[in-house]
Amino acid sequence: MKTLVDSFHTAIFRRAVFEAVLIGAIAGIVGVHVALRRLPFFVVAMSHATFPGVVIASVAGFSLFVGGTGFGLLVVALVLVLGARRALDDSSVIGVVLAGSFALGVLILSARPGSSTDLSAFLVGSVLTVTSGDIITTIAVGAIVLAVLSLLHKEIVFGAFDRVGAGALGYRTWVLDGVVLVAVTITMAAAVPAVGTLLAVALLTVPAMTARLWTDRIRPTMALAATFGALSGFVGLCVSAIWAVAAGGAIALTAGVCFVISLAATTSRSALQRRHAGVAGFGAA
Amino acid sequence: MLHDLIIRPFESGYMQRALIEVVLLGVLGGIVGVHVMMRKMAFVTEVVQHTVFPGIAIAFAFGHSLLLGALCAGALSMVLLTVGTRRSAIDSDSFMALLIATFFAFGVIVVSRQRSFQSDLTALLFGRILTVDRQEIVDTIIVGAISVIVLWALHKELVMRAFDPAYTGALGYRIDVIDLVLNLVVMLIVVAAVRAVGTVLVVAFIVTPAAAARLVFRRVRTMMVASALGAAVCGWIGLIVIFHGSIDHGWRVAAGSTIVLVFTLAFVIVWAASAVFARRGRGSGSAASVEAAS
């Protein structure tokens, strides 16, 4: 415990906690849209696909966020173009593109000296080396993404539940899809410096799923998901400070533990309700 | 010239072993990949390749067999996947992302407690195709033989379940058992490939050749032969590129990624070629395409 208290006295650790909590909250809210549109595989793919962008940015010396976003959007376009052929289903195309672009990232990285050190930082993040610039980027990204998502909330949710209906009412469903995909990609790129490409997946999917266990309504799900995401960031960092384990791993694992506890709690709750009411439980629809 | 290009790389023992391993994995991945694609299971493959990681990490840390560690972790994740997606409140895609995140995070934590963290993590993630030994090739042959026999014996059932799940169920087949068998076969092949190409690039061996074959062929067996052959040839070309690149030009390239990029390049070429042919053939009336139900 003493090491934890000591850690909080340093500015580095306080910055790290702030960044992790911030990303956890933003990713939690965006994650609800990911779950609604069944995009988890897309999230996993983007976590790999933004990797070459991050590598190129670090080699060329510009912002990792810009590199990740730029390459991520390129990959989204590629998936849409390659997937336009009827013979191939989306998941196969995503699989091909994610493996190819990840291999490209590794290849560029392996071509320069001292690569293995950098590589693990990209994968599991280095939240303790977060700069004020990273935090400002995160705040800006979070503000823009959340503003757009809340402005278009009704339309996006409608499109997710009833694509045909939304189209018939004159909404351009592909624009709504595009807005969500871009929001996910940008959030992913902002999370990369802190939790790494692979574990950003955890914050974009797990908190939303955990929240979904507790409630069926969308806005409460978002509030809960943001809470679980922020909590995972905070607790994960504390765990990593106490036991000196990789921060990104600890954050993702905390999110997983939250899910398991919630699953146990909601399962026993709905079982109890069923027994008391003597009717079918309404907890899990 | 030709001898220099094709034969010389494989004069040394380690390149021969690498070639045998790559061709074996290419054939296995190509065959199972067609099933994976028919069932739209690319995400499951992605899940397996990440969830075997903690098994390998733990086995590595405690000095046990990597193959055994990977098998245990892979089997555990497949069982969790089957059990976890039974509850309707849990979307199967979200649950798969959860499995990836938590298993992978656990593996990273285990490795981060080790002293030689960086280089070990890199080796586990990206594999060492050029240091494959005799034992690993024997393991691959055994795992491959089991997988191919299972796929061959259940071929009709697997294809029927892919195209018409309702009818398969009505005939009395247990769909969940068929699914579990296919998941386990995919897991076996991922485990066999993981030490050679690493935990993040295995998916390319399974998904990419099959997707390319699907663009050209319509029949399941033809697709399997084409994707197995294509993957083996691409693996061979990849090794030649690695050899000449590193020996003649002094490039520092990661072997596994080079092979995967050859796969991807071949896919893009096939995609472009078939797009051109499809445009030409449209006038003369092409056959209706076959679509698999998920």
HADDOCK unambig.tbl for C-alpha pairs under 7 A between the chains (distance, minus, plus):
assign (segid A and resid 35 and name CA) (segid B and resid 94 and name CA) 6.62 0.50 0.50
assign (segid A and resid 38 and name CA) (segid B and resid 93 and name CA) 6.63 0.50 0.50
assign (segid A and resid 40 and name CA) (segid B and resid 93 and name CA) 5.79 0.50 0.50
assign (segid A and resid 40 and name CA) (segid B and resid 94 and name CA) 5.62 0.50 0.50
assign (segid A and resid 40 and name CA) (segid B and resid 97 and name CA) 6.07 0.50 0.50
assign (segid A and resid 41 and name CA) (segid B and resid 43 and name CA) 6.31 0.50 0.50
assign (segid A and resid 41 and name CA) (segid B and resid 93 and name CA) 6.74 0.50 0.50
assign (segid A and resid 87 and name CA) (segid B and resid 214 and name CA) 6.93 0.50 0.50
assign (segid A and resid 87 and name CA) (segid B and resid 215 and name CA) 6.24 0.50 0.50
assign (segid A and resid 88 and name CA) (segid B and resid 211 and name CA) 6.93 0.50 0.50
assign (segid A and resid 89 and name CA) (segid B and resid 40 and name CA) 7.00 0.50 0.50
assign (segid A and resid 91 and name CA) (segid B and resid 40 and name CA) 6.11 0.50 0.50
assign (segid A and resid 91 and name CA) (segid B and resid 42 and name CA) 5.80 0.50 0.50
assign (segid A and resid 91 and name CA) (segid B and resid 43 and name CA) 6.87 0.50 0.50
assign (segid A and resid 92 and name CA) (segid B and resid 37 and name CA) 6.29 0.50 0.50
assign (segid A and resid 92 and name CA) (segid B and resid 40 and name CA) 6.63 0.50 0.50
assign (segid A and resid 92 and name CA) (segid B and resid 42 and name CA) 5.72 0.50 0.50
assign (segid A and resid 92 and name CA) (segid B and resid 207 and name CA) 6.30 0.50 0.50
assign (segid A and resid 92 and name CA) (segid B and resid 211 and name CA) 6.53 0.50 0.50
assign (segid A and resid 95 and name CA) (segid B and resid 42 and name CA) 5.97 0.50 0.50
assign (segid A and resid 95 and name CA) (segid B and resid 207 and name CA) 6.31 0.50 0.50
assign (segid A and resid 96 and name CA) (segid B and resid 204 and name CA) 6.35 0.50 0.50
assign (segid A and resid 96 and name CA) (segid B and resid 207 and name CA) 6.23 0.50 0.50
assign (segid A and resid 96 and name CA) (segid B and resid 208 and name CA) 5.14 0.50 0.50
assign (segid A and resid 96 and name CA) (segid B and resid 264 and name CA) 6.95 0.50 0.50
assign (segid A and resid 99 and name CA) (segid B and resid 201 and name CA) 6.00 0.50 0.50
assign (segid A and resid 99 and name CA) (segid B and resid 203 and name CA) 6.61 0.50 0.50
assign (segid A and resid 99 and name CA) (segid B and resid 204 and name CA) 5.46 0.50 0.50
assign (segid A and resid 100 and name CA) (segid B and resid 260 and name CA) 6.41 0.50 0.50
assign (segid A and resid 100 and name CA) (segid B and resid 261 and name CA) 5.74 0.50 0.50
assign (segid A and resid 100 and name CA) (segid B and resid 264 and name CA) 5.54 0.50 0.50
assign (segid A and resid 103 and name CA) (segid B and resid 257 and name CA) 4.45 0.50 0.50
assign (segid A and resid 103 and name CA) (segid B and resid 260 and name CA) 6.33 0.50 0.50
assign (segid A and resid 103 and name CA) (segid B and resid 261 and name CA) 6.29 0.50 0.50
assign (segid A and resid 104 and name CA) (segid B and resid 257 and name CA) 6.82 0.50 0.50
assign (segid A and resid 104 and name CA) (segid B and resid 261 and name CA) 6.82 0.50 0.50
assign (segid A and resid 106 and name CA) (segid B and resid 257 and name CA) 6.47 0.50 0.50
assign (segid A and resid 107 and name CA) (segid B and resid 253 and name CA) 5.83 0.50 0.50
assign (segid A and resid 107 and name CA) (segid B and resid 254 and name CA) 5.65 0.50 0.50
assign (segid A and resid 107 and name CA) (segid B and resid 257 and name CA) 5.94 0.50 0.50
assign (segid A and resid 107 and name CA) (segid B and resid 258 and name CA) 6.90 0.50 0.50
assign (segid A and resid 110 and name CA) (segid B and resid 252 and name CA) 6.34 0.50 0.50
assign (segid A and resid 110 and name CA) (segid B and resid 253 and name CA) 5.56 0.50 0.50
assign (segid A and resid 110 and name CA) (segid B and resid 254 and name CA) 5.73 0.50 0.50
assign (segid A and resid 111 and name CA) (segid B and resid 251 and name CA) 6.86 0.50 0.50
assign (segid A and resid 111 and name CA) (segid B and resid 252 and name CA) 4.75 0.50 0.50
assign (segid A and resid 111 and name CA) (segid B and resid 253 and name CA) 5.43 0.50 0.50
assign (segid A and resid 116 and name CA) (segid B and resid 118 and name CA) 5.96 0.50 0.50
assign (segid A and resid 116 and name CA) (segid B and resid 119 and name CA) 6.05 0.50 0.50
assign (segid A and resid 116 and name CA) (segid B and resid 122 and name CA) 6.14 0.50 0.50
assign (segid A and resid 117 and name CA) (segid B and resid 118 and name CA) 5.75 0.50 0.50
assign (segid A and resid 120 and name CA) (segid B and resid 118 and name CA) 6.45 0.50 0.50
assign (segid A and resid 199 and name CA) (segid B and resid 101 and name CA) 6.09 0.50 0.50
assign (segid A and resid 201 and name CA) (segid B and resid 101 and name CA) 6.50 0.50 0.50
assign (segid A and resid 202 and name CA) (segid B and resid 98 and name CA) 6.53 0.50 0.50
assign (segid A and resid 202 and name CA) (segid B and resid 101 and name CA) 5.00 0.50 0.50
assign (segid A and resid 205 and name CA) (segid B and resid 94 and name CA) 6.28 0.50 0.50
assign (segid A and resid 205 and name CA) (segid B and resid 97 and name CA) 6.63 0.50 0.50
assign (segid A and resid 205 and name CA) (segid B and resid 98 and name CA) 6.90 0.50 0.50
assign (segid A and resid 206 and name CA) (segid B and resid 98 and name CA) 5.72 0.50 0.50
assign (segid A and resid 209 and name CA) (segid B and resid 94 and name CA) 6.78 0.50 0.50
assign (segid A and resid 213 and name CA) (segid B and resid 89 and name CA) 6.76 0.50 0.50
assign (segid A and resid 245 and name CA) (segid B and resid 109 and name CA) 5.70 0.50 0.50
assign (segid A and resid 245 and name CA) (segid B and resid 112 and name CA) 5.87 0.50 0.50
assign (segid A and resid 245 and name CA) (segid B and resid 113 and name CA) 6.29 0.50 0.50
assign (segid A and resid 246 and name CA) (segid B and resid 108 and name CA) 6.94 0.50 0.50
assign (segid A and resid 246 and name CA) (segid B and resid 109 and name CA) 5.65 0.50 0.50
assign (segid A and resid 246 and name CA) (segid B and resid 112 and name CA) 5.83 0.50 0.50
assign (segid A and resid 249 and name CA) (segid B and resid 105 and name CA) 4.10 0.50 0.50
assign (segid A and resid 249 and name CA) (segid B and resid 106 and name CA) 6.44 0.50 0.50
assign (segid A and resid 249 and name CA) (segid B and resid 108 and name CA) 5.85 0.50 0.50
assign (segid A and resid 249 and name CA) (segid B and resid 109 and name CA) 5.67 0.50 0.50
assign (segid A and resid 250 and name CA) (segid B and resid 105 and name CA) 6.85 0.50 0.50
assign (segid A and resid 252 and name CA) (segid B and resid 101 and name CA) 6.24 0.50 0.50
assign (segid A and resid 252 and name CA) (segid B and resid 102 and name CA) 6.08 0.50 0.50
assign (segid A and resid 252 and name CA) (segid B and resid 105 and name CA) 5.93 0.50 0.50
assign (segid A and resid 253 and name CA) (segid B and resid 102 and name CA) 5.17 0.50 0.50
assign (segid A and resid 253 and name CA) (segid B and resid 105 and name CA) 5.82 0.50 0.50
assign (segid A and resid 253 and name CA) (segid B and resid 106 and name CA) 6.64 0.50 0.50
assign (segid A and resid 256 and name CA) (segid B and resid 98 and name CA) 6.89 0.50 0.50
assign (segid A and resid 256 and name CA) (segid B and resid 102 and name CA) 5.72 0.50 0.50
assign (segid A and resid 284 and name CA) (segid B and resid 89 and name CA) 5.94 0.50 0.50
assign (segid A and resid 285 and name CA) (segid B and resid 89 and name CA) 6.47 0.50 0.50
